């Protein structure tokens, strides 16, 4: 009987109600984020007209993994090369494409062509909120969990 009386008094106590409310409303929030906009601005701020190509996102990682696992990696590579050429609007010789992707410039008289990869960082930000300690107080913990980077091809054309 003593327990029931104690519980009856305790359940109306404001501190007890706050603890119960904290247990009910504590939770986590997760949000994915990236730095794509700032990276694109950084590439475009170096001058010239920038043409953006294929974005190697997380879906492309999955396609490549599936192609390699099934033994059709060569077909994937050919399809990828076609997509890259289509993105830039013309067939580019492999030696020229290789030079551009290695950071070399191609001088065409009054025009210079540069190429490269923009690297985008991705992360997931999680927020955990809960009551903790004595006296109980609201706690908030934020974590930034890194996710795999993605890449995007670009060509820059500069007038001399």
C-alpha positions in Angstrom: 0.0 0.0 0.0 2.9 2.3 0.8 4.1 2.1 -2.8 0.8 3.1 -4.3 0.6 6.2 -2.0 4.2 7.2 -2.8 3.5 6.8 -6.6 0.3 8.8 -6.2 2.2 11.7 -4.6 5.1 11.4 -7.0 3.2 11.3 -10.2 1.9 14.8 -9.6 5.3 16.2 -8.7 6.5 18.7 -11.4 10.0 17.1 -11.5 8.4 13.7 -12.2 6.2 15.1 -14.9 9.3 16.8 -16.5 11.2 13.5 -16.5 8.2 11.6 -18.1 7.8 14.4 -20.7 11.5 14.2 -21.5 11.4 10.5 -22.1 8.4 10.9 -24.3 9.7 13.8 -26.4 13.4 13.0 -26.5 14.6 12.0 -30.0 17.0 12.3 -32.8 16.9 14.3 -36.0 19.1 13.5 -39.0 19.8 15.6 -42.0 22.1 15.0 -45.0 24.2 17.9 -46.2 26.9 18.7 -48.8 29.2 21.5 -50.0 28.3 21.3 -53.7 27.3 24.9 -54.1 30.5 26.3 -52.6 32.7 23.9 -54.6 31.0 24.9 -57.9 31.4 28.6 -57.1 35.1 28.0 -56.3 35.6 26.3 -59.7 33.7 29.0 -61.6 35.5 31.8 -59.7 38.7 30.8 -61.4 37.5 32.4 -64.6 36.4 31.3 -68.0 33.2 29.5 -69.0 32.7 26.2 -67.1 30.9 23.3 -68.7 29.7 20.8 -66.1 29.7 17.1 -67.0 28.6 13.9 -65.4 28.2 13.9 -61.6 29.5 10.6 -60.1 27.1 10.5 -57.2 26.3 7.6 -54.8 24.0 6.0 -57.4 26.9 5.8 -59.8 29.0 4.1 -57.1 26.2 1.4 -56.8 26.0 1.0 -60.6 29.8 0.5 -60.8 29.8 -2.0 -57.9 27.0 -4.0 -59.5 28.7 -4.0 -62.9 32.0 -5.2 -61.4 30.3 -7.8 -59.3 28.4 -9.2 -62.3 31.4 -9.1 -64.6 30.0 -6.4 -66.9 32.5 -3.6 -65.8 33.7 -3.1 -69.4 30.2 -2.4 -70.6 29.7 0.1 -67.8 32.9 1.8 -68.7 31.9 2.1 -72.4 28.5 3.5 -71.4 30.1 5.9 -69.0 32.5 7.2 -71.7 29.6 7.7 -74.1 27.7 9.6 -71.4 30.7 11.9 -70.7 31.2 12.6 -74.4 27.5 13.3 -74.8 27.6 15.7 -71.8 30.3 17.8 -73.4 28.5 17.8 -76.8 31.2 16.1 -78.9 33.5 13.1 -79.1 36.7 13.9 -77.3 39.8 11.9 -78.1 40.9 9.8 -75.2 44.4 11.3 -75.1 42.9 14.8 -75.0 40.4 13.7 -72.3 43.2 12.1 -70.3 45.3 15.3 -70.4 42.4 17.4 -69.3 41.5 15.1 -66.4 45.1 15.1 -65.2 44.9 18.9 -64.9 46.9 19.8 -68.0 45.7 22.7 -70.2 45.3 22.5 -74.0 46.3 25.7 -75.8 44.4 26.4 -79.0 45.9 29.7 -79.9 43.5 32.3 -78.4 41.6 29.8 -76.3 42.8 27.6 -73.4 40.9 24.5 -72.3 41.2 23.1 -68.8 39.5 20.2 -67.3 39.2 18.4 -63.9 37.1 17.0 -61.2 35.2 18.9 -58.6 35.1 17.0 -55.3 32.0 17.3 -53.2 32.0 16.3 -49.5 28.8 14.8 -48.1 27.9 14.3 -44.4 24.9 13.6 -42.2 24.3 15.8 -39.3 22.4 14.1 -36.4 21.0 15.9 -33.4 20.1 13.9 -30.2 18.0 15.7 -27.6 17.2 14.2 -24.2 17.0 14.8 -20.4 20.1 13.8 -18.4 21.7 14.2 -15.0 20.5 15.3 -11.7 18.8 17.7 -11.5 17.5 16.8 -14.9 18.4 19.2 -17.7 17.8 19.1 -21.4 20.9 17.9 -23.3 21.6 18.4 -27.0 24.4 16.5 -28.8 25.2 17.2 -32.5 27.3 14.8 -34.6 28.6 15.2 -38.1 29.0 11.8 -39.8 31.1 11.9 -43.0 29.7 10.2 -46.1 31.5 9.2 -49.3 32.6 12.1 -51.5 31.1 12.5 -55.0 32.8 14.0 -58.1 31.8 16.0 -61.1 33.7 16.5 -64.4 34.1 20.0 -65.8 35.7 21.7 -68.7 36.8 25.4 -68.5 37.3 27.5 -71.7 39.3 30.6 -71.2 39.8 33.4 -73.7 43.4 34.7 -73.8 
